[in-house]
Amino acid sequence: MKENFTSRLPGFYKKGIKERLETITRLIELSDEEKKLLLNFGNLDPKIADSMIENVIGGMTYPFAIATNFKINNRDILVPMVIEESSVVAAASNAAKMLREGKGIVAIADRQYMIGQIHIVNVTAPRCKALKILEHKDEILDYANQQDPVLVKLGGGAKDLEVRVVETRRGPVVVVHLIVDVLDAMGANAVNTMAEAVAPLLTKITGGNVVMRIISNNAVYRIVRAWARTKPENVGGKDVAERIVWASLLAEADPYRAATHNKGIMNGIIAVALATAQDHRAIEAGAHAYAARSGSYKPLSYWEIDEEGYLVGSLEVPLQVGIIGGAVRVHPIAQIALKIMEVRKARELAEIMAAVGLAQNLAALRALVTEGIQRGHMRLHAKNLAVMAGATGNLIDKVAEIMIKDGKIRFDYAKELVEKLSKGEKI
């Protein structure tokens, strides 16, 4: 960085993409090649990128892949996945092949209800005022629904009201939950608009002060359940199936293990979320909040052996996804992803995501209790190292194979191999 470097850039947001990039270049001294890479937006129109978020100076491309073999609710589906982590797509495809018994992975999404929270402080007799709010329930719901007549006309809108009194270090707070059916949207815009609209009415009813009105990402009304069964021989035999059950039991008993268990599930769910331009941060927040709903962090999935000796898995997770509005409607690749899956409803997308999460979980557990997680990871890691070392074309696979065979998956060895093979030397 230059001596006069500063992050204080007044009016930066008003500039165009190239102007912003030149400003950064003057501060950071980016090379022409680095600028060229940043200005490569790939399949996203720069104008669209600039409208999606602020202060855009370039684009970044992630791999867009297809997971194969999925049979969900008796329908064969090709699943788009966007992720940077090696072996995730291959693992999901492999596990999906194991879970094609009967209807395949069965998944059912619950109602598409989201919660809008309004927090009211400085309320005298808060428990009595909570009941008074419920007395005005119909009036509050009606006013909320006036904010989005189109949503109401389509069958959605504010459906119910809940009121809680929560104790804080500064005393009790009245928390109102506006329960909204958001239909095929993720719902943040509709719910936030309604919550902000009814806030003055709640102030009038309670005499308190509203400090916040915002959607809750603890999407407890938007649960998706998925389950599947497979013969033990499909996963490597009875011993492997029993080991998978043990892995599940350990996640139930140990929060440290449960966190990694659930991370494997989210590998699949978030990869589909990224491919369809979902708010993956909201999905992650909701999933982990749900995992901790008992007061102790628990796994989102469970694996057991049923009375017929089958390995059976089940998963329960909240998924706040949408197919209308937001980035999903703006990003052209998200639209292609939905087209590939033939998704026409938000709940269909949620069901696919839950099914992928369950398959991803099986793949991870099977790898952990057999050869270990690193085998698949290291094969792709070897390819990455080969590319970093300068390998191209067929040389990438050749260098990777030699590193794996020799058990030396390191950058320095990759570079050595690339130099020797490029010169025609025998290894």
VEXKOL-967443 format. One line per field, with one value per residue (C-alpha): residue in three letters; x, y, z. Coordinates in steps of 0.001 Angstrom, whole numbers, plus 500000, padded with zeros to 6 digits. Each point is the difference from the previous one (the first is absolute). Layout:
N
res: (ALA|...) $
x: (X|...) $
y: (Y|...) $
z: (Z|...) $
END
This chain:
427
res: (MET|LYS|GLU|ASN|PHE|THR|SER|ARG|LEU|PRO|GLY|PHE|TYR|LYS|LYS|GLY|ILE|LYS|GLU|ARG|LEU|GLU|THR|ILE|THR|ARG|LEU|ILE|GLU|LEU|SER|ASP|GLU|GLU|LYS|LYS|LEU|LEU|LEU|ASN|PHE|GLY|ASN|LEU|ASP|PRO|LYS|ILE|ALA|ASP|SER|MET|ILE|GLU|ASN|VAL|ILE|GLY|GLY|MET|THR|TYR|PRO|PHE|ALA|ILE|ALA|THR|ASN|PHE|LYS|ILE|ASN|ASN|ARG|ASP|ILE|LEU|VAL|PRO|MET|VAL|ILE|GLU|GLU|SER|SER|VAL|VAL|ALA|ALA|ALA|SER|ASN|ALA|ALA|LYS|MET|LEU|ARG|GLU|GLY|LYS|GLY|ILE|VAL|ALA|ILE|ALA|ASP|ARG|GLN|TYR|MET|ILE|GLY|GLN|ILE|HIS|ILE|VAL|ASN|VAL|THR|ALA|PRO|ARG|CYS|LYS|ALA|LEU|LYS|ILE|LEU|GLU|HIS|LYS|ASP|GLU|ILE|LEU|ASP|TYR|ALA|ASN|GLN|GLN|ASP|PRO|VAL|LEU|VAL|LYS|LEU|GLY|GLY|GLY|ALA|LYS|ASP|LEU|GLU|VAL|ARG|VAL|VAL|GLU|THR|ARG|ARG|GLY|PRO|VAL|VAL|VAL|VAL|HIS|LEU|ILE|VAL|ASP|VAL|LEU|ASP|ALA|MET|GLY|ALA|ASN|ALA|VAL|ASN|THR|MET|ALA|GLU|ALA|VAL|ALA|PRO|LEU|LEU|THR|LYS|ILE|THR|GLY|GLY|ASN|VAL|VAL|MET|ARG|ILE|ILE|SER|ASN|ASN|ALA|VAL|TYR|ARG|ILE|VAL|ARG|ALA|TRP|ALA|ARG|THR|LYS|PRO|GLU|ASN|VAL|GLY|GLY|LYS|ASP|VAL|ALA|GLU|ARG|ILE|VAL|TRP|ALA|SER|LEU|LEU|ALA|GLU|ALA|ASP|PRO|TYR|ARG|ALA|ALA|THR|HIS|ASN|LYS|GLY|ILE|MET|ASN|GLY|ILE|ILE|ALA|VAL|ALA|LEU|ALA|THR|ALA|GLN|ASP|HIS|ARG|ALA|ILE|GLU|ALA|GLY|ALA|HIS|ALA|TYR|ALA|ALA|ARG|SER|GLY|SER|TYR|LYS|PRO|LEU|SER|TYR|TRP|GLU|ILE|ASP|GLU|GLU|GLY|TYR|LEU|VAL|GLY|SER|LEU|GLU|VAL|PRO|LEU|GLN|VAL|GLY|ILE|ILE|GLY|GLY|ALA|VAL|ARG|VAL|HIS|PRO|ILE|ALA|GLN|ILE|ALA|LEU|LYS|ILE|MET|GLU|VAL|ARG|LYS|ALA|ARG|GLU|LEU|ALA|GLU|ILE|MET|ALA|ALA|VAL|GLY|LEU|ALA|GLN|ASN|LEU|ALA|ALA|LEU|ARG|ALA|LEU|VAL|THR|GLU|GLY|ILE|GLN|ARG|GLY|HIS|MET|ARG|LEU|HIS|ALA|LYS|ASN|LEU|ALA|VAL|MET|ALA|GLY|ALA|THR|GLY|ASN|LEU|ILE|ASP|LYS|VAL|ALA|GLU|ILE|MET|ILE|LYS|ASP|GLY|LYS|ILE|ARG|PHE|ASP|TYR|ALA|LYS|GLU|LEU|VAL|GLU|LYS|LEU|SER|LYS|GLY|GLU|LYS|ILE) $
x: (500000|501121|500980|496929|497667|496587|496745|498112|498592|497231|497645|501433|496495|499092|502698|499655|501636|503107|500411|499844|502528|502382|499628|500919|502852|501541|499927|500956|502012|498133|501626|498309|499500|498370|497661|499126|499107|497795|498141|499181|496416|499503|496293|498836|499325|502095|496924|498085|502936|500171|496291|500178|502456|501951|503555|500509|503474|499857|498672|501020|499001|499375|499615|496444|499629|497279|499465|498635|498036|497423|496540|497820|496311|500054|501408|503454|501659|503273|501157|502077|502620|502355|502824|503771|500606|501535|498031|496629|498262|501533|499030|496410|499661|501418|497711|496977|500681|499790|496650|497901|497975|496234|499149|503597|500380|496572|499794|497040|500080|497736|498109|501909|499471|502548|500102|500189|501105|499056|501805|498310|501797|498939|496617|498251|498159|501507|498090|496704|500999|500938|496415|498754|501979|498283|496667|500844|501262|497554|500638|503785|499850|497665|502316|503020|498236|499170|503746|500123|496647|501594|501375|496591|498209|502242|499067|502866|500337|499923|498249|500565|501412|502046|501084|502742|501498|503788|502161|503167|502641|497963|496699|497137|499488|496782|500789|497309|500248|498192|499578|499985|499411|502544|499066|502843|502210|502752|497865|502328|498672|496321|500426|502179|497550|497082|501933|500970|496427|498341|502628|498212|496753|501740|501533|496520|498597|502820|501246|503546|502776|500754|503767|500117|497782|501684|499610|501241|502250|499067|497528|498244|496843|501877|501237|500960|500250|501857|500552|501378|501073|502642|501218|503180|501842|499497|502158|502619|498308|498426|503151|500190|496272|500479|502954|497849|497411|502785|501110|496426|499815|503243|498572|496959|502188|502785|499338|503566|499344|496463|501381|502122|497218|497687|502692|500036|496245|500310|502682|497217|497259|502124|501440|496447|499185|502940|499030|496516|501105|498378|500798|502326|500924|496345|499823|503125|498748|496630|501477|502418|497378|497713|502794|500281|496267|500141|502628|502785|501416|498766|500318|497462|499980|499835|500990|498572|499521|496327|498199|500884|503682|500032|502079|497508|500730|497775|500586|498008|501077|498426|500572|499074|500299|498224|499624|498605|501535|503514|503155|498305|498005|502915|502799|499636|501880|497612|497160|501852|500543|496266|499298|502372|498170|496555|499154|496769|499345|502189|499044|501263|503380|500044|499239|502850|502404|499063|500404|503447|500933|499045|501962|503013|499826|499984|503006|501960|499174|500807|503365|500781|499320|501854|503014|499816|498891|503350|500198|497485|501104|503656|499373|498473|502485|502773|498439|499796|503668|500905|498196|501678|503351|499337|498587|497493|497938|500790|503005|497664|498704|503442|501637|497109|500177|503742|499609|497237|501960|503095|498012|501608|497149|501970|500483|503778|499713|497333|502311|502870|497840|498675|503539|501268|497005|499991|503583|499092|501849|498816|498682) $
y: (500000|503551|502360|502176|496993|500700|498089|503304|500340|502665|499586|496571|498551|502622|498887|497390|496578|500920|503307|498208|497443|502775|501591|496714|499498|503323|498927|496342|499995|497213|498693|500153|496216|500248|502744|497918|497048|502139|501453|496525|499643|496685|499250|503003|503310|502691|502267|497305|499467|503729|500051|497038|501426|503181|501025|497267|499921|496578|496485|496619|496684|496759|496603|499069|496216|497369|497285|496871|496897|501826|498518|502230|499345|497381|502508|499907|503403|501531|502296|503152|500706|502953|499435|500308|496975|496941|496714|501383|499533|496567|498916|501198|498206|496795|500072|500809|496765|498110|501614|499090|497323|500368|503668|500922|502774|501099|503662|502062|503744|501563|503284|502961|502125|502552|502018|503776|501172|503290|500720|502448|501402|502216|498295|500241|496834|498151|496736|501795|502010|496758|498837|503391|499587|496645|501740|502176|497041|500315|503722|499483|497189|501996|503024|497793|498479|503424|500381|497192|499489|497934|497461|499824|499572|497010|498366|501204|502790|500401|496977|500097|501903|498857|502068|499209|501815|499587|500878|502048|501605|503215|498418|498394|500518|499241|498062|499752|497354|500725|496635|500518|497516|501181|497354|499672|502802|499842|502638|502556|503017|499188|499134|503010|502345|498592|500089|503631|500927|498553|501367|503371|498138|497827|503090|501482|496810|499466|503509|498671|500729|497789|499551|497390|498544|497361|496479|497103|497501|497391|498608|497479|499980|499199|496505|497490|496298|497460|496293|497043|496384|497825|496436|499616|498521|503320|501788|497262|497354|499539|501027|503323|500600|499395|502394|502675|499550|500410|503191|501271|499066|501842|503149|499681|499691|502482|503618|500275|497118|501243|503283|498185|497500|502896|501788|496990|500291|503702|499270|498589|502439|503129|498797|499853|503306|501688|498533|501497|503345|499459|501869|497262|501953|499925|496273|499312|502129|498263|496511|500461|501718|497014|497588|501754|500304|497541|502099|497682|499890|496854|498390|500858|496403|496528|496577|496692|496352|499093|496695|498748|500704|503079|503048|502857|503708|502929|503732|502958|503545|503445|501326|503589|500031|501771|499836|503509|503360|500805|498684|496828|502036|502258|497481|498126|496932|499625|499820|497316|498029|500055|498944|497038|498765|500858|501883|502018|500477|501106|496902|497803|501710|499542|496295|499525|501857|497863|496821|501117|500792|496478|498398|502199|498933|496310|500487|501768|497466|497059|501508|500774|496461|498314|501430|503424|503339|500961|497454|501720|503436|499329|498730|503322|501909|498337|501294|503504|499861|498797|502979|502382|498517|500815|496718|500191|497496|496315|500944|500984|496445|498483|502171|499390|496222|499925|502117|497711|496830|501347|501342|503417|502438|503223|503111|499665|496421|501030|502707|497542|497529|502674|501160|496466|498808|503207|499236|496431|498443|496642|499852) $
z: (500000|499352|502801|499445|500302|501518|500135|500200|496481|499860|497053|499125|499666|497392|497558|497260|500259|498004|501852|503325|498793|498936|503428|501681|497528|500970|503648|499679|496751|498259|496819|496588|500165|503432|498759|496959|502220|502234|497017|498704|501240|498208|499609|502027|498263|501737|500125|501874|502368|500663|500823|502384|502559|500644|499083|497390|498383|498353|499978|501359|498470|501871|498312|499002|500118|499654|502593|498341|501072|502142|500314|502178|500639|497222|497469|498479|500388|498888|502798|499325|502649|500411|502467|500298|502235|498358|499803|501165|496642|499425|503520|499601|496655|501464|503036|497817|498105|503329|500863|496937|501820|499391|499536|500710|502546|501218|500991|501205|500606|502624|499641|498630|503118|501235|503218|500170|503451|501636|503295|502393|503046|502917|500265|503356|501038|497001|500488|500070|496909|498243|500411|498842|496784|499415|500573|496965|497958|497089|499674|499976|497419|497789|500037|499280|496988|498597|499365|497419|498255|497213|502496|501688|496662|499208|503304|502181|502515|503782|501496|503730|502938|502991|502987|502499|502960|500020|502980|499310|502239|499750|500786|498037|496251|498149|496817|497339|497301|496755|498234|496230|497177|497413|497389|497452|501328|502590|501653|501577|498095|500530|503679|500803|498278|502023|503280|499479|499066|503126|502402|500605|500673|502604|501583|500343|501551|502515|500725|499597|497528|496999|499657|497228|497285|497873|498641|502123|498252|502574|497461|502244|497853|496806|500781|497318|500810|497884|500460|498035|500399|498405|500228|502055|497006|498179|502566|500354|502135|503429|501849|498147|500574|503740|500020|498331|502762|502566|498263|500281|503690|500692|498405|502274|503090|499199|498912|498683|497634|499244|498667|497404|499292|499144|498007|497674|499545|499249|497376|497838|500947|499558|496675|498601|501714|498266|496622|500403|501517|503398|503216|501243|503150|501071|499254|502071|502907|500006|499765|502888|502162|499390|500894|503386|500694|502939|501766|498882|496456|498233|496536|497324|498748|501544|498671|501237|499004|499442|500629|496492|500492|497776|500813|500346|500260|500894|499998|501313|499182|499473|496471|499169|496211|497155|496244|499530|500854|501100|498343|498784|497468|499076|499508|496669|501242|502928|497490|498036|503203|500762|496416|500255|503115|498521|503192|499951|503719|502890|501960|497125|500181|503783|499638|497508|502267|503013|497934|498853|503604|501092|497158|500740|503636|499078|497732|502728|502713|497725|499127|503638|501234|497110|498155|501644|498616|498511|497183|497742|501111|499302|496470|499005|502129|497997|496780|501468|500939|496502|498465|502462|498997|496346|498648|497127|498022|500556|502103|502879|500481|499483|502651|502408|499537|500675|503162|501290|499167|501726|502955|499547|499363|500339|497885|499858|498720|497492|498672|499748|498064|497622|499186|499385|497965|497940|499017|499034|502918|501283|503528) $
END
